[in-house]
Amino acid sequence: MAQLVKDVMQRDPLMIDARTSIEAAAHLMRASDVGDVLVTEHGKLRGVLTNSDIVVYAIAAGRHPATVLAGDCCDADWPSVTADESASAAFQLMHEHELERLPVVDDGHVVGVVTLS
């Protein structure tokens, strides 16, 4: 029997609220030794904020990271999967989009994350 996403996902993904500053997000990412974090709004996935987003939308734009919100510069088009999808389909999606992390959602709410590690 094929493995499902729920069999391989981490159930406690690193998340921040969309109203969190990207400065605070960067501190969390550094402390957690990751290059991205899931961004939620009212409990639902808003997107994924990467360290590259922080550089492009704040630093390179001359904006102070303490004043820029994660929800304003996260990638809202990041793909996601549900827990009942096949793990192989999730890994294929990650490969196609060159992702290291893939959010797992249930009715828009984050329930986990699939990672390459």
N, C-alpha and C positions, 0 to 999 in steps of 0.2 A: 504494500500500500504506500502511495506517495505521501511524503511529508507535507503538512500544511504550514502556512505562515505561523499559526499559533504554536506550533511545535518548535520553531526556531527563533522566535522573536524575544527580545528583552522586554520585560513587562514594566520597567521603570525608566522610561527614556528621560533624557535631560530636556526640560521644557522651561520656557519663560512666558510671561504674559506679554501681550502685544504692547502694553503701556510701559514696559521696562526699557530703560535707556540702553542704547547699544554699548555704552561704557560699562554698565553693570553686566550686560550680556558677555562682553569681552572678558571681564574679570572671572565670570563663571566658567567660560570656555577655557580660559588659561588654567584655572584651578582644577578643572576636570580633564585637562589635556585632550580637548577635542577641537575640531575646526568648524563645527556647526552646532546649532541648537534648534529644537522645534519651537515654534512660536504659536501660542494659542490665544484665542479671544473668546471669552465666555465659555471656556472649556472645549472649544472646537479648534481644529487645526487651522491656523491662518497662513502658515508657510514655514519656511526654513531660513534661518539667518546664518550666513557663513562668514568666516573671517574676511573673505574677499568683499562681501557686501559692506562690511564695516569700513573697509578701506575706501571703496568706491563711493558710497553714499555719504560718508562723513568726512573722512580725512582728506581725500582728493578734492572734495567739493568745498573744503574750507569751513565745514561746520564742526562744532564741538560735539564729541560723542555723548556728552552728558545731556545734550538737548535734543538728540535724535532718538526717536522711539523705534523699537524693534519691528513693530507692526507696519511702520512706514517704509521700511527698506528690506523686509524679508522677501524671499522668492515665493510668491503665492501660487506659482504654476508647478511647484514641486510635485511629482507623482506620489501616490500613496496606494496602499493595498488594504484589503480587509483580512482579518485573521483566518477566514475560511478559504482563502485562495491557496493555490499550490505554492510551496516554497520555491520550486523550480521556476515558476512564472515570475515570482518576486525577484529572484536573482537575475533572470533574463531582463527584466525591466531595469534593474540596477545597472546591468552591463550596458544596455542600450543608451541609458542617460548618463553613464559614467558616474554613478553615485556610490558613496560609501555607506550611506544610511538611507533607509526608506521607511517613512512613517506608516504605522498600521492604525487604521481608523475603524470605528464602528459608529455609524450615523454621524460622521464628522468629528467625533470625539477620539482623541488619541488614546489608544489602549496598549501601544507598544511601538517598537522600532526593530527593523531587521538591519543588521550590520554585516559587513564583510567579515569582521572578526568573529 
